[in-house]
Amino acid sequence: MPSTNSNRWREHFAGVELPVPVHGDSTVTGINFDNAASTPPLKRVRDMVTEFSDLYSSVHRGTGYKSRLSTEAYEQARERVARFLGVDEREQVVIFVKGTTDALNRIAAEEARLDGSQVLVTEMEHHADLLPWRHRSGHVMVGLTDAGHIDLDAIEHALKDGRGKISLVAVCGASNVTGFVSPIHEAAELAHRYGARISVDAAQLAPHHRIDVRPPGDPGHLDFVSLSGHKMYAPYGAGVLVAPRDFFSGAPEVMGGGAISIVTWDDTVWADLPDREEAGSPNVIGAVALGVAIETLLELGFEEMLEDEVRLGDRLLKGLGAIQGVGVLGGTEPCPSGRLALASFVIDGLHHGLVAAALSHEWGIAVRHGCFCANPYVFHLLHMSREEVGAVEIDVTAGRRQTLPGAVRASLAPYNTAAEVDRFLEAVNELARGGVKSTYEQADDGTYAPSGGWPPIKMAVR
Ligand SMILES: Cc1ncc(COP(=O)(O)O)c(C=O)c1O
């Protein structure tokens, strides 16, 4: 009999009823509001990984039964990803990678070979969608609207200014800080109008929205899509890069076995896609797990699941907005292109690290705090001047991380419930009213821990 703290999706997810220790030697059922960082597996995915482990073997060239079976499962996973995203495999290729960071670095490595071309990025990007461009291909960064939304006019201006120089527009599908969904197809139309391609960092979007890359003839089609399995209920180390087939030229960035047709004493003939971009032994179990996660989401009713999730997100945002002393990054107004069930916030007078520690230690609620690997965006949302950021940079470079500003992030998934959101709001309200119960100490790295230390971890992993 499901508890009232349930919904129709919860039973399909693993590890969501875990008792966690809290202060005073007691235990509560943990609330996981850290899904934007990583998600638990769907139970079907977890069980499949166990079952498939008995059948697993190397893929592609093995003649044994298990090799043939594993090869089929691996290629079936590729087809499932392609279908899920609407990829026409004659025009685009689905490449299995480690995750979004790996995928974006792969694109940047190829981009870096295009002489003099630059990548246009927004101020909203996660470091994974910023640093590869900055340090490999070179980038132009465009600002956002005052509310922190993608600014299509600014993108168009930059494309006009850099006409011919900008080969790629890199934009996140949804922000991991505010949950703002980006107008990706509108940005794609602009990119294409000015002769550039578009890359969508879909790490946050893919688990919470249907993505359709659309056919290449469509002005709003998506050229590149990157995503991570561990953020969509398949945390087994595989991710995806969707790219145009004609993008890859010359030697691949990662070279090795499996990527070639023939190697002679002097020559290398590269294999066709996707093999040439998947050198080395692939993460078969991870890829198959991702394919099964996708199938499961679709079978369960992905669209309905997302509708429920959005309702939960509204409850979270409205609730936070109503608590005095709490400021939500990006405000609580809807974003024109949608908003994920995610909110980052600050509480007046309380360090973000302290709030996160107290939520865990006193309430059993897991959140994330800091700048969420999106420093420029968080600085923008906190209205910090360049001088203020410069001062923080000096501190951090000198090892004084305590002054690093930030926020606390609650990010939901379909298995979370209205009762959990209400409990979380109760906790935030209590903390905002001065109700921190334990004492905490701040470490040199800026994090907080209970003065007597965290309750010991009962290690169940052998
Ligand atoms: C928006 C966004 N992009 C990229 C990444 C990087 O994903 P991964 O760590 O799976 O490579 C993250 C991870 O949090 C993210 O939120």
The ligand as a Gaussian input file, in Angstrom:
#p B3LYP/6-31G(d) Opt

LIG

0 1
 C       23.493000      22.192000     -17.817000
 C       24.571000      21.172000     -17.628000
 N       25.442000      20.950000     -18.592000
 C       26.423000      20.046000     -18.490000
 C       26.578000      19.310000     -17.342000
 C       27.669000      18.310000     -17.246000
 O       27.129000      17.023000     -17.244000
 P       28.040000      15.765000     -16.893000
 O       28.644000      16.046000     -15.560000
 O       27.076000      14.628000     -16.864000
 O       29.049000      15.632000     -17.969000
 C       25.699000      19.516000     -16.275000
 C       25.875000      18.787000     -15.015000
 O       25.389000      19.155000     -13.980000
 C       24.664000      20.464000     -16.429000
 O       23.786000      20.687000     -15.446000

